[in-house]
Amino acid sequence: METTHRLIFEDARKVRALDDQSIDLVVTSPPYPMIEMWDQSFAEMDSRVNGFLDNGEYARAFEAMHQVLDQVWQELYRVMKDGAFACINIGDATRTNNGRFQLFANHSRIQSKFFELGFDVLPLVLWRKQTNAPNKFMGSGMLPAGAYVTLEHEYILIFRKGSKRKFTTAENKLKRMRSSYFWEERNVWFSDLWDFKGARQDMDSQALRERSGAFPFILPFRLINMYSLMEDTVLDPFLGTGTTMMAAMAAGRNSAGCEIDRGFLEPVIQRIYEQWPLLNRYNLDRIKNHLDFVDKQRDKGNQLKYMNSYFGFPVMTRQEKELKLPFVMSFSERDANCFKAVYFNDQYIQSIKPGELDIKHLTYDHGVQARLF
Ligand SMILES: C[S@@+](CC[C@H](N)C(=O)[O-])C[C@H]1O[C@@H](n2cnc3c(N)ncnc32)[C@H](O)[C@@H]1O
């Protein structure tokens, strides 16, 4: 299997490089309206923004910033296939104007727009981002009545375009079964409260996240596994440091990412070249966690009824019988700003017992292996 990953340096409000109905899943995080680090970015896209902010007209600034994003949401409707999902990570903003502190509810403004555009609005996920900062409590401290509830979560809004996706051909049905996830993953992934405490962080740099608003790798990786099939095409219209693209590669999906700021070209390419050998760790963790789950069930006296035909280990349900996980073998530039990932073939993966499958088996470029492990 091979997948391709395309960087598109275009404004996501109008992406000429993408055809109508060509995208199976959108995973993204836009610049957040009314969060100061993005003021300038919105001002460059709408000349009214600075004036509104300078005059203290915050409600108007908020609306003008969202009107920029609205155009991207509309463009998504054009490029998404019928039945495709869009997952939008967004946080609300708080800001004080003339001594008046208030919340700007980005998530509800975006939900209303998607609803108006004709998307189906689905139940959302609250992503709990707990902070230990000493100044996290805002307002009048222990004195009533002027303290504010701390803002320690973001949202993952979930939408679908049109009716449910159909899997009619035998090939599509098999691909869907191959792309299934474990029962115990379903129980965590499809809960409406996420907390990534304890998640692997190889792909995340704290400094980069603060500078660029990047989300942790585990976030798009999970969403991609939840809402698309292997070899589908995932789009991130606000690519930034390329986290969604890396996650798509790890999950065996094709991807495209738009970015308005050409300054991201070098860092994204550098990141992909440096980090692609780490990608397999995430699917390896999934196997290890599953084997732990199987052991725990056995200790409790529960025999799992089904066997996975690819890895030969027990699974909880019939739907996981054909589950297969992709492992990247090599990575190269295909054309300008377009990359290709090639995956280890089935015979090779199946020649190793799942419990013994280790990163050393999954590192094709031994020079890279020597440097990293
Ligand atoms: C919150 S960051 C995305 C971070 C990304 N999820 C990551 O992990 O690195 C938003 C990105 O959108 C880009 N951007 C803002 N407006 C855009 C537009 N109209 N078209 C394309 N990209 C845009 C910004 O330059 C920024 O890199």
Ligand as a Chemical Component Dictionary entry (heavy atoms), coordinates in Angstrom:
data_LIG
# 
_chem_comp.id                   LIG 
_chem_comp.type                 NON-POLYMER 
_chem_comp.pdbx_formal_charge   0 
_chem_comp.three_letter_code    LIG 
# 
loop_
_chem_comp_atom.comp_id 
_chem_comp_atom.atom_id 
_chem_comp_atom.alt_atom_id 
_chem_comp_atom.type_symbol 
_chem_comp_atom.charge 
_chem_comp_atom.model_Cartn_x 
_chem_comp_atom.model_Cartn_y 
_chem_comp_atom.model_Cartn_z 
_chem_comp_atom.pdbx_ordinal 
LIG C1  C1  C 0  -4.412 26.718 14.812 1  
LIG S1  S1  S 1  -3.273 26.660 13.532 2  
LIG C2  C2  C 0  -3.345 24.982 13.031 3  
LIG C3  C3  C 0  -2.365 24.137 13.749 4  
LIG C4  C4  C 0  -2.314 22.719 13.245 5  
LIG N1  N1  N 0  -3.497 21.965 13.647 6  
LIG C5  C5  C 0  -1.053 22.027 13.769 7  
LIG O1  O1  O 0  -1.156 20.984 14.433 8  
LIG O2  O2  O -1 0.032  22.554 13.538 9  
LIG C6  C6  C 0  -4.077 27.482 12.201 10 
LIG C7  C7  C 0  -3.259 27.571 10.922 11 
LIG O3  O3  O 0  -4.119 28.043 9.884  12 
LIG C8  C8  C 0  -3.386 28.900 9.028  13 
LIG N2  N2  N 0  -4.379 29.736 8.317  14 
LIG C9  C9  C 0  -5.057 30.810 8.800  15 
LIG N3  N3  N 0  -5.933 31.254 7.892  16 
LIG C10 C10 C 0  -5.819 30.447 6.793  17 
LIG C11 C11 C 0  -6.474 30.393 5.535  18 
LIG N4  N4  N 0  -7.419 31.279 5.187  19 
LIG N5  N5  N 0  -6.112 29.427 4.680  20 
LIG C12 C12 C 0  -5.161 28.497 5.009  21 
LIG N6  N6  N 0  -4.510 28.520 6.184  22 
LIG C13 C13 C 0  -4.831 29.474 7.078  23 
LIG C14 C14 C 0  -2.453 29.651 9.968  24 
LIG O4  O4  O 0  -1.337 30.167 9.272  25 
LIG C15 C15 C 0  -2.089 28.534 10.973 26 
LIG O5  O5  O 0  -0.933 27.872 10.561 27 
# 
loop_
_chem_comp_bond.comp_id 
_chem_comp_bond.atom_id_1 
_chem_comp_bond.atom_id_2 
_chem_comp_bond.value_order 
_chem_comp_bond.pdbx_ordinal 
LIG C1  S1  SING 1  
LIG S1  C2  SING 2  
LIG S1  C6  SING 3  
LIG C2  C3  SING 4  
LIG C3  C4  SING 5  
LIG C4  N1  SING 6  
LIG C4  C5  SING 7  
LIG C5  O1  DOUB 8  
LIG C5  O2  SING 9  
LIG C6  C7  SING 10 
LIG C7  O3  SING 11 
LIG C7  C15 SING 12 
LIG O3  C8  SING 13 
LIG C8  N2  SING 14 
LIG C8  C14 SING 15 
LIG N2  C9  SING 16 
LIG N2  C13 SING 17 
LIG C9  N3  DOUB 18 
LIG N3  C10 SING 19 
LIG C10 C11 SING 20 
LIG C10 C13 DOUB 21 
LIG C11 N4  SING 22 
LIG C11 N5  DOUB 23 
LIG N5  C12 SING 24 
LIG C12 N6  DOUB 25 
LIG N6  C13 SING 26 
LIG C14 O4  SING 27 
LIG C14 C15 SING 28 
LIG C15 O5  SING 29 
# 
